[in-house]
Amino acid sequence: MTAGHRPAEDHWAELRSTTRARIGLGRAGTSLPSRRVLEFKADHAAARDAVHEPLDVADLARQIGDLDVEPALHVQSQAGSRSEYLRRPDRGRAPADLSHLPDTGADLAIVLADGLSPRALGEHGRGLLEALVDTLCPHYSLAPPVIATQARVALGDHIGEALRAQTMVLIIGERPGLSVADSLGIHLTHLPRPGRTDADRNCISNIHPPDGLDYATAAAITAALVDGARKLGRSGVAHKDTSRDQLADTDARILDV
């Protein structure tokens, strides 16, 4: 090796530290180094485990029990098992029974759904709910939180309608990837009811501190979307998040001072 020459691996080090993506993996002959192959297999196993691992409802209810909210209620979809949930997405969108949900007429309903990563909800659900409660409760009435299992996003529309909530905020475990297996998303639907489509919702994704969006920022964006949806009378493609534009304008004014 000549003086001053660095291995090719070093050229990627700085860029690799800024992303979870697989870049600059190197090679061993015509293949990848054994270390990179083992890392891939470990991440793939973690993603599979995150999908199949059931949500511990009692533990999540215990975690959120000390927040300034009513005791959590539990709703299950028509999917009777994790395997059925994965094979029959349609059953994950419909509730098994909602007769125990109260008619609240609340401004907001918050649903904590296991989705495709129950692990994400178990790890981040409490922290995100706390941030949402701290940000939203001073301004809006809140229905009892609902923990939903074997749940797809559309299940929240049934729950929101049963609670007679004006706006539904659904926290759900996102599909695990090979770099992140514990990411949450928020789906916001104004005037929720069965039959709403993805075009009627706003989504905030990639919530998994410290590497993804943090709880406080996600809550602030949600608050801006709730406020905008109530003024506009709808959510979805007609409603855009401007909260980060406002932050950018504030930063620009500070730099101009």
C-alpha positions as CSV (number, residue, x, y, z in Angstrom):
1,M,0.0,0.0,0.0
2,T,1.4,3.4,-1.0
3,A,1.8,6.2,1.5
4,G,-1.4,8.2,1.9
5,H,-3.6,5.5,0.3
6,R,-6.6,4.5,2.3
7,P,-8.7,1.3,1.8
8,A,-11.9,1.8,-0.3
9,E,-14.0,1.1,2.8
10,D,-12.8,4.4,4.3
11,H,-14.2,6.5,1.4
12,W,-17.7,5.5,2.5
13,A,-17.3,5.9,6.2
14,E,-18.5,9.5,6.5
15,L,-21.5,9.0,4.2
16,R,-22.4,5.7,5.9
17,S,-22.7,7.5,9.3
18,T,-25.5,9.6,8.0
19,T,-27.9,6.9,6.7
20,R,-29.3,3.5,7.6
21,A,-29.1,2.5,4.0
22,R,-26.7,-0.2,2.9
23,I,-24.0,1.6,0.9
24,G,-20.3,0.9,0.4
25,L,-20.5,-2.7,1.5
26,G,-17.3,-3.8,-0.1
27,R,-16.7,-7.1,-1.6
28,A,-14.9,-10.4,-1.1
29,G,-14.1,-11.8,-4.5
30,T,-17.4,-11.8,-6.4
31,S,-19.5,-11.7,-3.3
32,L,-20.0,-9.5,-0.2
33,P,-17.9,-9.7,2.9
34,S,-19.2,-12.3,5.4
35,R,-19.8,-9.5,7.9
36,R,-22.2,-7.7,5.5
37,V,-24.0,-10.9,4.7
38,L,-24.5,-11.7,8.4
39,E,-25.7,-8.1,9.0
40,F,-28.3,-8.5,6.3
41,K,-29.6,-11.8,7.6
42,A,-29.8,-10.4,11.2
43,D,-31.8,-7.4,10.0
44,H,-34.1,-9.6,7.8
45,A,-34.8,-11.8,10.9
46,A,-35.5,-8.7,13.0
47,A,-38.0,-7.4,10.4
48,R,-39.8,-10.8,10.2
49,D,-39.9,-11.0,14.0
50,A,-41.4,-7.5,14.2
51,V,-44.2,-8.5,11.9
52,H,-45.1,-11.8,13.7
53,E,-44.5,-10.7,17.3
54,P,-48.0,-10.1,18.9
55,L,-48.7,-6.9,20.8
56,D,-48.7,-7.1,24.6
57,V,-52.0,-5.2,25.2
58,A,-51.8,-5.4,29.0
59,D,-48.3,-4.0,29.0
60,L,-49.1,-1.1,26.7
61,A,-52.2,-0.3,28.7
62,R,-50.0,-0.3,31.8
63,Q,-47.4,2.0,30.2
64,I,-50.0,4.6,29.3
65,G,-51.9,4.3,32.5
66,D,-50.2,7.2,34.2
67,L,-50.9,9.7,31.4
68,D,-53.6,12.3,31.7
69,V,-56.1,10.2,29.7
70,E,-59.0,7.9,30.5
71,P,-58.3,4.2,30.8
72,A,-57.6,2.6,27.4
73,L,-60.2,0.5,25.6
74,H,-59.4,-2.5,23.4
75,V,-60.7,-3.3,20.0
76,Q,-59.8,-6.3,17.8
77,S,-60.3,-6.6,14.1
78,Q,-62.0,-9.5,12.5
79,A,-58.7,-11.2,12.0
80,G,-58.6,-13.8,14.7
81,S,-54.8,-14.4,14.6
82,R,-51.6,-12.9,13.4
83,S,-51.4,-15.3,10.5
84,E,-54.9,-14.5,9.4
85,Y,-54.2,-10.8,9.7
86,L,-51.3,-11.2,7.3
87,R,-53.2,-13.4,4.9
88,R,-56.5,-11.4,4.9
89,P,-55.9,-7.7,5.0
90,D,-59.6,-7.1,4.5
91,R,-60.4,-8.6,7.9
92,G,-57.8,-6.3,9.5
93,R,-59.8,-3.3,8.3
94,A,-63.1,-4.3,9.9
95,P,-63.9,-4.5,13.7
96,A,-65.0,-7.6,15.5
97,D,-67.1,-5.7,18.0
98,L,-67.5,-2.0,18.8
99,S,-70.5,-2.2,21.2
100,H,-68.4,-1.3,24.2
101,L,-67.1,2.0,22.8
102,P,-68.9,5.1,24.2
103,D,-70.5,7.8,22.1
104,T,-68.2,10.6,23.2
105,G,-68.7,13.4,20.7
106,A,-65.0,14.3,21.4
107,D,-62.9,16.6,19.2
108,L,-60.2,13.9,18.9
109,A,-59.9,10.1,19.1
110,I,-56.5,8.5,19.4
111,V,-56.1,4.9,18.3
112,L,-52.9,2.9,19.0
113,A,-52.8,0.1,16.4
114,D,-50.3,-2.7,16.2
115,G,-50.2,-2.8,12.3
116,L,-47.3,-4.5,10.7
117,S,-44.9,-3.8,13.6
118,P,-46.4,-4.5,17.0
119,R,-42.8,-4.1,18.3
120,A,-42.8,-0.4,17.2
121,L,-46.0,0.3,19.1
122,G,-44.6,-1.5,22.2
123,E,-41.4,0.6,22.1
124,H,-42.6,4.0,21.0
125,G,-46.4,4.0,21.5
126,R,-46.3,5.4,25.1
127,G,-43.8,8.2,24.3
128,L,-45.6,9.3,21.1
129,L,-49.0,9.3,22.9
130,E,-47.6,11.4,25.7
131,A,-46.3,13.9,23.3
132,L,-49.7,14.0,21.5
133,V,-51.6,14.4,24.7
134,D,-49.3,17.2,25.9
135,T,-49.7,19.0,22.6
136,L,-53.4,18.5,21.8
137,C,-55.2,18.2,25.1
138,P,-55.0,21.8,26.1
139,H,-57.0,22.7,22.9
140,Y,-59.3,19.7,22.2
141,S,-61.4,17.2,24.0
142,L,-60.1,13.7,23.8
143,A,-62.0,10.4,23.7
144,P,-60.6,7.4,25.7
145,P,-57.6,6.0,23.8
146,V,-58.2,2.8,22.0
147,I,-55.6,0.0,21.6
148,A,-56.4,-1.9,18.3
149,T,-55.0,-5.3,17.5
150,Q,-54.6,-7.1,14.2
151,A,-55.4,-3.7,12.9
152,R,-55.1,-2.1,9.5
153,V,-55.4,1.7,9.0
154,A,-59.0,1.6,7.9
155,L,-60.1,0.0,11.2
156,G,-59.6,3.5,12.7
157,D,-62.5,4.9,10.7
158,H,-64.9,2.4,12.3
159,I,-63.5,3.3,15.7
160,G,-63.7,7.0,15.1
161,E,-67.3,6.8,13.9
162,A,-68.3,4.7,16.9
163,L,-66.7,7.2,19.3
164,R,-68.4,10.0,17.3
165,A,-65.0,11.8,17.2
166,Q,-64.6,14.7,14.8
167,T,-61.0,13.8,14.0
168,M,-59.2,10.5,14.3
169,V,-55.5,10.2,14.9
170,L,-54.3,6.6,14.4
171,I,-50.8,5.6,15.5
172,I,-49.8,2.4,13.8
173,G,-46.7,0.2,13.4
174,E,-45.3,0.6,9.9
175,R,-44.1,-2.2,7.7
176,P,-40.6,-3.2,8.9
177,G,-37.7,-2.7,6.5
178,L,-34.2,-4.1,6.5
179,S,-32.9,-1.0,8.2
180,V,-35.8,-0.1,10.6
181,A,-38.1,-2.6,12.2
182,D,-39.6,-0.3,14.9
183,S,-41.1,2.7,13.0
184,L,-44.5,4.2,13.8
185,G,-46.8,6.2,11.5
186,I,-49.7,8.5,12.2
187,H,-52.7,8.6,10.0
188,L,-55.1,11.5,10.5
189,T,-58.7,11.4,9.2
190,H,-61.2,14.2,9.7
191,L,-64.8,13.1,10.1
192,P,-63.9,9.4,10.1
193,R,-66.3,6.8,8.8
194,P,-66.2,3.5,7.0
195,G,-65.4,3.9,3.3
196,R,-62.8,6.6,3.7
197,T,-59.7,6.0,1.5
198,D,-56.1,6.9,1.7
199,A,-56.9,10.1,-0.3
200,D,-58.9,11.2,2.8
201,R,-56.0,10.9,5.2
202,N,-52.8,12.7,6.1
203,C,-49.8,10.6,7.0
204,I,-46.7,11.3,9.2
205,S,-44.2,8.4,8.9
206,N,-40.8,7.3,10.1
207,I,-41.4,8.0,13.8
208,H,-38.7,6.2,15.7
209,P,-36.2,8.3,17.7
210,P,-33.3,8.7,17.9
211,D,-32.8,7.8,14.2
212,G,-36.2,8.8,12.9
213,L,-38.7,11.6,13.6
214,D,-38.9,12.4,17.3
215,Y,-42.1,12.4,19.3
216,A,-42.3,16.1,19.9
217,T,-41.9,17.0,16.2
218,A,-44.4,14.3,15.2
219,A,-46.9,15.8,17.7
220,A,-46.4,19.3,16.5
221,I,-47.0,18.3,12.9
222,T,-50.1,16.4,14.0
223,A,-51.4,19.5,15.8
224,A,-50.9,21.6,12.7
225,L,-52.8,19.0,10.6
226,V,-55.6,18.8,13.1
227,D,-56.0,22.6,13.2
228,G,-55.9,22.8,9.4
229,A,-58.4,19.9,8.9
230,R,-60.9,21.5,11.3
231,K,-60.7,24.8,9.5
232,L,-60.8,23.2,6.0
233,G,-63.5,20.7,7.0
234,R,-61.5,17.8,5.5
235,S,-58.2,15.9,5.6
236,G,-56.2,14.1,2.9
237,V,-54.9,15.3,-0.5
238,A,-56.7,18.7,-0.2
239,H,-54.9,19.4,3.1
240,K,-51.2,20.0,3.2
241,D,-48.8,20.1,6.2
242,T,-47.4,23.6,6.4
243,S,-45.9,23.3,9.9
244,R,-42.4,22.7,8.7
245,D,-42.6,25.5,6.2
246,Q,-43.4,27.8,9.1
247,L,-40.4,26.6,11.0
248,A,-38.2,27.2,7.9
249,D,-39.6,30.8,7.6
250,T,-38.8,31.3,11.3
251,D,-35.3,30.0,10.9
252,A,-34.8,32.3,7.9
253,R,-36.0,35.4,9.8
254,I,-33.6,34.5,12.6
255,L,-30.7,34.3,10.2
256,D,-31.6,37.6,8.6
257,V,-31.4,39.4,12.0
